[in-house]
Every structure is written in structure tokens, then in C-alpha cells.
Amino acid sequence: MLGAGSRLVGDLHFEGGLHLEGCVVGQISSQEGCLHVHGDIEGDINVPNVIISGRVKGQLRVSQLLELTETARVEGTIHYQRLHMMLGAQVIGDLLPLTDVESS
């Protein structure tokens, strides 16, 4: 967990789950994990499962499930396998589905 008021500058690789309430400036990646964003991210994300309730500016590659809650704000290209987008979520950019080959 990265708590509210925290700021991390640099790339971040994790396993398991990561809950972000602070700010990350850099790339975030995981081979087998779930990222929950309540804070702000400026950088690319490459994680199998992502839930966004905060703000992301960068490209996303989500090989399993991307969930955008009503408070999500995303600016950038999103590559996704499955997408659940709630009423109120905002995306400024492209939504591009991954093929089965690309997501593995």
C-alpha cells in the first residue's frame, strides 16, 4: 500500500496486490497482480488486473480485467482484454481491445 500524501518517483514492479492512494510518477508493472488506484499515476501501467478510482495519465495494458469506477479519470491509450466501465468514469484517449494472443 502507498498511503495518501505519499509520492513515489521511479518505476515500480510488484507481485500480488497493490493499493495506491498516493502519487506515483513512473512505470508500474506486474506479471501476476492486481492494482487498485485511488490516487494519481503519471506513467504507463502493465498489470493483469486494474481497478481505477483515481487519476491515471499514461498508457495502460491490462491483460485480464480493467474496472473503471465512477470516479476514474484516465488520459491515454488503454489496451484491455475485458473492461467494466461505470457511469461517470472518464477516458480521454483510445480504448483498444487485446486479442487472446496479445493478452497472454
Secondary structure, 3 states (H helix, E strand, C coil): CECCCCEEECCEECCEEEEECCEEECCEECCCEEEEECCEEECCEECCEEEECCEEECCEEEEEEEEECCCCEEECCEEEEEEEECCCCEEECCEEECCHHHHC
